[in-house]
Amino acid sequence: MEKRLILAIVLSFLILFLFQLIFVKPQPQPAAPVPAESEAETAAVGNEAAGGEIKEVEKPASMQLKTEGGEIITSEQEQEITIDTPLYTAVWSNKGGVLKSWKLKNHLKKIPNRKNPEREPLDLVPETASTTGLYPFSLLLNEESLTALANNSLYRVNTERLELSSDQRGQLIFEYSDGDRVKVKKYLTFEGQNYNFKTDLTVEIDGRPVEPYILWGPGIGTLSPEELKEKFSANRGAVFLVNHKAQRLPEKKIKPLSETVRYGGLGWAAYEENYFAAIFLLDTIKSQSYAFRLDQEEIQPDGQKAVVPYFYLAFTHPAEAYLGPKEYDRLTAYGHEVKKVINFGFFGFIAEFLLIATKFLYKFFPNWGVAIIIMTFIIKILLFPLTYSSTRSMARMQELQPKIKALQAKYKKAKQDMEQRRQMNEELMKLYKEHGINPAGGCLPLLVQLPIFWGFFRMLVVAVELRHSPFVFWIKDLSVKDPYYITPILMGITQYISQKMTPSTADPGQQRIMLLMPLIFTFFFMNFQAGLVLYWLTSNVLQIGQQAIMNRMMARKREKDGKRSKKQSPKRSASR
């Protein structure tokens, strides 16, 4: 039983570690995609949102161009419009009415220079969008010429800059008409205290309203060379809320435009990476969305040609957009089931509960490393009865090993002879019953703990709160590996000590093999997040303490049992 359990645990961790070591590197972007045909529909969003102050800005005189129907509505020159809030700084362009930059003030990007500790704001708009000219919020119409016209024309705007405090709202309006076939209006309403903003986009072709596809991509954000080396879980791809369930489409499964699958009736569609997401609330009745890949041949720095894939998200009928971090509390308060964009994975309800509990501890101990240690301590205390039961069962099984081996010697042909195997199993069960031992007693408690271990693992992987969070001394970021590998080595040492202290029913040869496991685990944990290694290290240290207490308790019990048996022996002799 113990061999099978150990093998199952080892295989589970091997699968887990290999899965989490898969890195998906972001790529440069391709040229503009072929537009898809859109359906007729218009959406309306009020100019004022409930509560707060509307930031009014006068239109510059240079932007007052023709506005009557049938006349040209455009701008005289290309310009950038800045939206500045306490949370982000966004830059929009009147060329196409697109988003050129969305920098998060509270989430920073590492500069690839270890000697310079300064960091710059993380930009969710990919850098490669500037090389292709295809920015987020570009439109895809049913003719390539119309798509090019809508995305390359100069729109008239209502302001040059919006500076919003946390209690203010402001509106950015893009308008364009070629005076002939195309009319485009984009109304965007921002709130200073939120990452989300309302969107109202209307398009008319030949006097007829149509519903274009709006584009996000390619990908999301740009990882620096340093982050590419250190980032533990760069999961990137599209997510669709279908029937209240988040369906993920990793980049490796996104197909070319001609083969893509379109989703309808969505609550929202998103493009995500491990810690951040671009989420778009959609009309559940009329909306459509899909992700697609475009392969573009490019010349590499070495002069060779290579096909590079680029990934996009397209959607219709967006009512609102959220561009920001996957902060659990913020997404929960936002509603619309957007918290499901956080990938808690298998046993997700356990990971979610552990995140809530760890965040609660963080309020009292404002250091995520300390919160992880305290949370690990609480889990160990709660699981102590199961751990003690498992250890006691294994210790009693260890005491029976001589008798078990005698039975195995008695039935040498049990592997080939079914009758001998039956007889041996019957005698084994009788032996267990006489000594009050449940042969599964050492296995079941450990199996109960595995979902909790997995949940803690997933919680540490997806929690954006740990990103760039320092612990102590040399650990400046719990979301990346220990730069000096001190905690993984300590983890391996403590695991070895714990394993040596734990009773085992394996033979000496198997025990020597199992003592290699701490070395294997140390190797796996070398490049894991410091927060995860800290959890495992703390768990090992607490396990050593618990094991010492349990060994002492079991030794006292054996001593008492021995004294009791000696007292009973004279009475039995006298009776005889």
C-alpha positions in Angstrom: 0.0 0.0 0.0 2.8 2.4 0.9 4.7 1.7 -2.3 1.6 2.4 -4.4 0.9 5.6 -2.5 4.4 6.9 -2.8 4.4 6.1 -6.5 1.1 7.9 -7.0 2.4 11.0 -5.1 5.7 11.1 -7.0 3.9 10.7 -10.4 1.4 13.4 -9.4 4.1 15.9 -8.5 6.1 15.0 -11.7 3.1 15.8 -13.8 2.4 19.0 -11.9 6.0 20.2 -12.1 6.4 19.4 -15.8 3.1 21.1 -16.6 4.0 24.3 -14.7 7.4 24.5 -16.4 5.9 25.1 -19.8 6.7 28.6 -20.9 4.9 30.4 -23.8 7.1 33.2 -25.0 5.3 36.3 -26.5 6.0 36.8 -30.2 6.0 39.8 -32.6 2.8 40.6 -34.4 1.6 40.1 -38.0 -0.1 42.3 -40.5 -3.7 43.2 -40.3 -6.2 40.2 -40.6 -8.8 39.8 -43.2 -12.0 41.3 -41.7 -15.1 39.3 -41.0 -18.6 40.2 -42.0 -20.6 41.9 -39.3 -24.3 42.0 -38.4 -26.5 45.1 -38.1 -26.8 46.5 -34.6 -26.1 49.6 -32.6 -25.4 49.9 -28.9 -26.1 52.9 -26.7 -24.3 54.1 -23.6 -25.4 57.2 -21.7 -23.0 60.2 -21.6 -23.3 60.3 -17.9 -22.8 57.4 -15.4 -24.5 57.2 -12.1 -22.8 59.3 -9.4 -19.4 61.1 -9.6 -18.4 64.1 -11.5 -18.3 64.3 -15.3 -15.1 66.0 -16.5 -16.0 68.5 -19.2 -13.4 69.6 -21.6 -13.8 72.2 -24.3 -13.1 71.1 -27.8 -10.0 72.8 -29.3 -10.8 75.3 -32.0 -8.5 73.4 -34.4 -10.8 70.3 -34.1 -14.1 72.0 -35.0 -14.5 70.5 -38.5 -17.6 69.7 -40.5 -20.2 67.7 -38.6 -23.4 67.7 -40.8 -24.6 64.5 -42.3 -23.0 63.7 -45.7 -20.0 66.0 -45.0 -16.5 65.0 -44.1 -15.7 64.7 -40.4 -12.0 64.3 -39.7 -9.0 66.0 -38.1 -6.3 68.1 -39.6 -3.4 66.2 -38.0 -2.6 63.1 -36.0 -2.6 63.5 -32.3 -2.4 61.5 -29.1 -4.9 61.8 -26.2 -3.8 61.0 -22.7 -6.1 59.6 -20.0 -4.4 60.0 -16.6 -6.0 58.4 -13.5 -4.7 57.2 -10.1 -4.5 53.6 -11.5 -3.2 54.0 -15.1 -2.0 56.3 -17.8 -3.6 55.5 -21.2 -2.7 56.9 -24.6 -5.2 56.9 -27.4 -4.6 58.0 -31.0 -7.0 59.8 -33.3 -5.5 57.8 -36.2 -8.1 55.0 -36.2 -9.3 55.8 -32.7 -7.1 53.1 -31.2 -5.3 52.4 -27.9 -1.6 52.8 -28.1 -0.6 52.4 -24.5 -2.2 51.4 -21.2 0.4 51.6 -18.4 -0.5 50.4 -14.9 0.9 52.6 -12.2 0.6 50.1 -9.4 2.1 47.1 -11.4 5.6 47.5 -12.7 7.7 45.9 -15.4 11.2 44.9 -14.6 14.0 46.6 -16.5 16.5 43.9 -17.7 19.3 45.3 -15.7 19.9 43.8 -12.2 22.3 46.6 -11.3 19.4 49.1 -11.7 16.6 48.2 -9.3 14.2 50.8 -10.8 11.1 49.6 -12.6 8.8 51.1 -15.1 5.0 50.8 -15.4 3.7 47.7 -17.0 2.0 48.3 -20.4 -0.8 46.0 -21.4 -0.6 47.0 -25.0 2.0 44.8 -26.8 5.1 46.7 -28.1 4.8 44.8 -31.4 1.5 46.6 -32.2 3.6 49.6 -33.1 5.6 47.7 -35.7 2.5 46.4 -37.4 0.3 49.4 -36.9 -2.6 47.2 -35.7 -3.5 48.4 -32.2 -6.2 47.4 -29.8 -9.7 48.6 -30.6 -9.1 48.5 -34.4 -12.2 47.6 -36.4 -12.7 44.7 -38.7 -15.3 45.4 -41.4 -16.6 43.3 -44.2 -14.3 44.8 -46.9 -10.6 45.1 -46.6 -10.6 48.6 -48.0 -13.2 49.7 -45.5 -11.2 48.2 -42.6 -8.1 50.1 -43.8 -10.1 53.3 -44.1 -11.6 53.0 -40.6 -8.3 52.2 -38.9 -6.0 54.7 -40.7 -8.2 57.8 -41.0 -7.8 60.8 -38.6 -10.8 61.0 -36.3 -12.1 64.2 -34.7 -11.8 64.1 -30.9 -13.5 66.1 -28.1 -10.4 66.6 -26.0 -6.6 66.4 -25.9 -6.2 65.2 -22.3 -8.3 63.9 -19.4 -6.9 64.0 -15.9 -9.3 62.2 -13.6 -9.2 61.9 -9.8 -10.8 58.9 -8.1 -14.2 60.5 -7.9 -14.3 61.8 -11.5 -15.5 60.5 -14.8 -14.7 61.7 -18.2 -15.6 60.9 -21.8 -13.4 60.5 -24.9 -15.3 60.8 -28.3 -13.9 59.8 -31.7 -15.8 60.7 -34.8 -15.1 60.1 -38.4 -17.0 60.3 -41.8 -15.6 60.2 -45.3 -18.7 62.1 -46.5 -19.6 59.1 -48.7 -19.8 55.6 -47.4 -18.3 55.4 -43.9 -19.3 56.9 -40.5 -17.7 55.8 -37.3 -18.3 57.0 -33.7 -16.5 55.7 -30.6 -17.7 56.9 -27.2 -15.5 55.9 -24.2 -16.4 56.7 -20.6 -13.7 56.4 -18.0 -13.8 56.4 -14.2 -10.8 57.5 -12.1 -11.1 54.7 -9.5 -11.6 51.8 -11.9 -9.7 49.9 -14.6 -13.0 49.4 -16.5 -14.6 51.8 -18.9 -17.8 51.9 -20.9 -17.7 51.5 -24.7 -20.2 52.6 -27.3 -19.1 52.0 -30.9 -21.4 52.7 -33.9 -20.5 52.2 -37.6 -22.6 53.1 -40.7 -21.8 51.9 -44.2 -23.7 53.4 -47.0 -26.2 54.8 -44.5 -26.8 51.4 -43.0 -25.7 50.5 -39.4 -23.4 47.5 -39.1 -21.7 45.8 -36.2 -18.0 45.5 -36.7 -15.6 43.1 -34.9 -13.4 45.0 -32.5 -9.9 43.7 -32.1 -7.6 43.2 -29.1 -4.0 42.0 -29.7 -1.6 40.8 -30.6 -1.4 39.0 -27.3 -1.3 41.1 -24.1 1.7 43.0 -22.7 5.3 42.5 -23.5 7.7 40.6 -21.2 11.2 41.9 -20.8 14.2 39.5 -21.4 14.6 39.3 -17.6 10.9 38.4 -17.1 11.1 35.8 -19.9 13.8 34.0 -17.9 12.2 34.4 -14.4 8.5 34.3 -15.1 7.2 31.1 -13.6 3.8 30.7 -15.3 3.4 32.7 -18.5 0.0 31.2 -19.4 -1.4 33.3 -22.2 -4.5 32.9 -24.4 -8.2 33.7 -24.8 -11.0 33.0 -22.3 -14.7 32.9 -23.0 -17.6 32.8 -20.5 -20.0 30.3 -22.0 -23.0 29.2 -19.9 -21.4 30.6 -16.7 -18.2 28.6 -17.3 -14.8 30.0 -18.3 -13.5 28.1 -21.4 -9.8 28.7 -21.9 -8.1 28.6 -25.3 -4.3 28.6 -24.7 -2.2 30.2 -27.5 -0.8 26.8 -28.5 -4.4 25.8 -29.3 -5.5 28.9 -31.2 -6.0 28.1 -34.9 -5.6 30.2 -38.0 -8.4 32.6 -39.0 -9.9 30.1 -41.5 -10.2 27.3 -38.9 -11.3 29.3 -35.9 -14.4 28.5 -33.9 -16.8 31.4 -33.1 -18.6 31.6 -29.7 -22.0 33.1 -29.3 -24.1 34.1 -26.3 -21.1 35.1 -24.2 -21.1 37.0 -20.9 -17.6 38.2 -21.7 -14.5 37.4 -23.7 -11.0 38.1 -22.6 -7.3 37.8 -23.5 -5.2 36.9 -20.5 -1.8 36.2 -19.2 -1.1 34.8 -15.7 -1.6 38.0 -13.7 -3.4 40.4 -16.1 -6.3 40.4 -18.5 -8.2 42.4 -21.1 -11.8 41.6 -20.4 -14.8 42.7 -22.6 -18.4 42.5 -21.4 -20.6 41.5 -24.3 -24.3 41.3 -25.2 -25.3 37.7 -24.3 -27.9 37.5 -27.1 -26.2 39.3 -30.0 -22.5 39.1 -29.4 -19.9 36.9 -31.1 -16.3 36.4 -30.3 -13.3 34.3 -31.4 -9.6 34.0 -31.1 -7.4 33.4 -34.1 -3.7 33.1 -35.1 -2.0 34.8 -38.0 1.3 33.4 -39.3 3.7 35.9 -40.8 7.0 35.3 -42.5 9.7 37.6 -41.1 13.4 38.1 -41.4 15.2 37.2 -38.2 18.3 39.0 -36.8 20.5 36.3 -38.3 19.1 37.0 -41.7 17.0 33.9 -41.9 13.3 33.9 -42.7 11.0 32.4 -40.1 7.2 32.1 -39.7 6.1 33.9 -36.6 2.6 33.4 -35.1 0.5 36.3 -33.7 -2.6 35.9 -31.6 -5.8 38.1 -31.6 -9.2 38.3 -29.9 -12.1 39.6 -32.0 -15.6 40.4 -30.6 -18.8 42.3 -31.3 -21.3 44.3 -29.1 -18.8 45.3 -26.3 -20.6 47.3 -23.5 -17.6 47.7 -21.3 -13.9 46.8 -21.1 -11.6 46.0 -18.1 -7.9 46.3 -18.7 -5.9 45.5 -15.5 -4.7 43.0 -13.0 -6.5 39.9 -11.9 -7.0 41.2 -8.3 -9.5 38.8 -6.6 -11.3 41.5 -4.5 -11.6 44.0 -7.4 -12.9 41.4 -9.9 -15.3 40.0 -7.3 -16.7 43.5 -6.7 -16.9 44.2 -10.4 -19.3 41.3 -10.8 -20.4 39.8 -14.2 -18.6 36.6 -13.1 -15.3 38.1 -14.3 -13.4 36.6 -11.3 -13.6 33.3 -13.2 -10.8 34.7 -15.4 -8.5 33.7 -12.5 -7.5 30.2 -13.3 -7.5 28.4 -9.9 -7.5 25.1 -11.7 -8.5 21.7 -10.3 -9.8 21.9 -6.7 -10.3 25.6 -7.5 -12.7 26.1 -4.6 -9.9 25.2 -2.2 -7.4 27.5 -3.9 -10.0 30.3 -3.8 -10.6 29.8 -0.1 -6.9 29.7 0.7 -6.4 33.0 -1.2 -9.2 34.7 0.7 -7.8 33.4 4.0 -4.2 34.5 3.2 -5.4 37.9 2.1 -7.2 38.2 5.5 -4.0 37.3 7.3 -2.1 39.9 5.2 -4.3 42.7 6.7 -2.8 41.9 10.1 0.7 41.0 8.9 1.4 43.2 5.8 4.1 40.9 4.4 3.0 38.1 2.0 5.8 35.9 3.0 4.8 36.1 6.7 1.1 35.5 5.7 2.1 32.4 3.8 4.1 31.1 6.8 1.1 31.7 9.2 -1.3 30.1 6.7 0.9 27.1 6.4 1.1 26.8 10.3 -2.7 27.0 10.5 -3.1 24.2 7.9 -0.6 22.0 9.7 -2.5 22.4 13.0 -5.9 21.6 11.4 -4.4 18.5 9.7 -2.5 17.3 12.7 -5.1 14.7 13.7 -4.9 13.2 10.2 -1.1 13.3 10.2 -0.9 11.7 13.6 -3.4 9.0 12.5 -1.3 8.3 9.4 2.0 8.2 11.3 0.6 5.9 14.0 -0.8 3.6 11.5 2.5 3.4 9.6 4.4 2.9 12.9 2.2 -0.1 13.9 2.5 -1.5 10.4 6.3 -1.2 10.9 6.1 -3.3 14.1 4.2 -6.0 12.2 6.8 -6.2 9.4 8.5 -9.4 10.9 5.2 -11.2 11.0 4.2 -10.0 7.5 7.5 -11.1 6.1 7.0 -14.5 7.8 3.7 -14.9 6.0 5.2 -13.9 2.7 7.9 -16.5 3.2 5.3 -19.1 4.1 3.4 -18.4 0.8 6.3 -18.0 -1.5 4.2 -18.9 -4.6 1.5 -16.4 -3.9 2.3 -14.4 -7.0 1.7 -17.3 -9.3 -0.7 -19.4 -7.2 -4.2 -17.8 -6.8 -5.1 -20.1 -3.9 -1.9 -19.3 -2.0 -2.5 -15.6 -2.6 -6.1 -15.9 -1.2 -4.8 -17.7 1.9 -2.1 -15.2 2.5 -4.5 -12.3 2.1 -6.9 -13.9 4.6 -4.1 -14.4 7.2 -2.9 -10.8 6.6 -6.4 -9.4 7.2 -6.7 -11.6 10.3 -3.3 -10.3 11.6 -4.4 -6.7 11.0 -7.7 -7.3 12.8 -5.9 -8.9 15.8 -3.7 -5.8 16.2 -6.5 -3.3 15.4 -4.8 -2.0 12.3 -6.5 -0.6 9.2 -4.1 -1.3 6.3 -5.4 1.9 4.5 -4.9 4.0 7.6 -1.6 5.3 6.5 -2.8 6.1 3.0 -6.2 7.8 3.3 -5.1 10.7 5.5 -2.4 11.5 3.1 -4.8 11.4 0.1 -7.1 13.8 2.0 -4.3 16.3 2.3 -3.3 16.2 -1.4 -6.2 18.5 -2.6 -5.1 21.1 0.0 -1.5 20.9 -1.2 -2.7 21.3 -4.8 -5.0 24.2 -3.9 -2.2 26.0 -2.1 0.1 25.5 -5.1 -2.5 26.9 -7.5 -3.2 29.9 -5.2 0.4 30.8 -5.1 0.7 30.5 -8.9 -2.2 32.8 -9.9 -2.2 35.4 -7.0 -1.2 38.7 -8.6 -0.8 40.1 -5.1 2.5 38.2 -4.8 3.9 39.7 -7.9 6.9 41.9 -7.0 6.1 41.4 -3.3 9.3 41.1 -1.2 9.8 38.8 1.8 13.1 39.4 3.7 16.7 40.0 2.9 17.6 38.6 -0.6 14.0 37.6 -1.5 12.8 40.7 -3.3 10.0 39.1 -5.3 7.9 36.1 -4.1 6.5 35.5 -7.6 9.9 34.5 -9.1 12.6 32.0 -8.1 15.1 32.5 -5.3 18.0 34.2 -7.0 20.6 32.4 -4.8 18.7 29.1 -4.5 19.0 29.2 -0.7 15.3 28.3 0.1 15.2 25.4 -2.3 18.4 23.9 -0.8 17.0 24.4 2.7 13.7 22.8 1.6 15.6 19.7 0.3 17.5 19.4 3.6 14.4 19.7 5.8 12.5 17.2 3.6 15.4 14.7 4.0 15.3 15.1 7.8 11.5 14.8 7.9 11.6 11.6 5.7 14.3 10.1 8.0 12.1 10.7 11.1 8.9 9.3 9.5 8.2 5.5 10.1 8.3 3.4 7.0 7.3 -0.1 6.1 9.5 -0.2 3.1 12.6 -2.5 3.0 16.0 -1.0 3.4 16.7 -0.9 -0.3 13.5 0.9 -1.0 14.1 3.3 1.8 17.5 4.3 0.3 15.8 4.9 -3.0 13.2 7.1 -1.4 15.8 9.2 0.3 16.7 10.4 -3.2 13.4 12.2 -3.4 14.5 15.3 -1.4 17.3 15.7 -4.0 14.8 15.3 -6.9 12.4 17.8 -5.2 15.2 20.3 -4.7 16.1 20.1 -8.4 12.5 20.7 -9.4 12.0 23.6 -7.0 15.1 25.5 -8.1 13.2 27.6 -10.6 9.9 27.7 -8.8 8.4 30.8 -7.3 10.0 31.8 -4.0 6.5 32.0 -2.4 5.8 28.3 -3.3 9.2 27.2 -2.0 8.6 29.2 1.2 5.4 27.3 1.7 7.0 23.9 1.2 10.0 24.8 3.3 7.7 26.0 6.2 5.6 22.9 5.8 8.7 20.7 6.1 10.0 22.5 9.2 6.6 22.2 10.9 6.4 18.5 9.8 9.8 17.9 11.6 8.4 19.5 14.8 5.2 17.5 14.5 7.1 14.3 13.8 9.3 14.8 16.8 6.1 15.3 19.0 4.4 12.3 17.4 7.4 10.0 17.8 7.6 11.0 21.5 3.9 10.4 22.0 4.2 6.9 20.3 7.3 6.0 22.4 5.4 6.8 25.6 2.5 4.8 24.5 4.7 1.8 23.7 6.4 2.2 27.1 3.0 2.2 28.8 1.8 -0.8 26.8 5.0 -2.6 27.7 4.5 -2.0 31.4 0.9 -3.1 31.2 1.8 -6.3 29.5 4.5 -7.1 32.2 1.9 -6.5 34.9 -0.6 -8.9 33.2 2.0 -11.6 32.6 2.5 -12.7 36.3 -1.3 -12.9 36.7 -1.6 -15.2 33.8 1.3 -17.4 35.1 -0.4 -17.6 38.5 -3.7 -18.6 37.0 -2.0 -21.3 35.1 
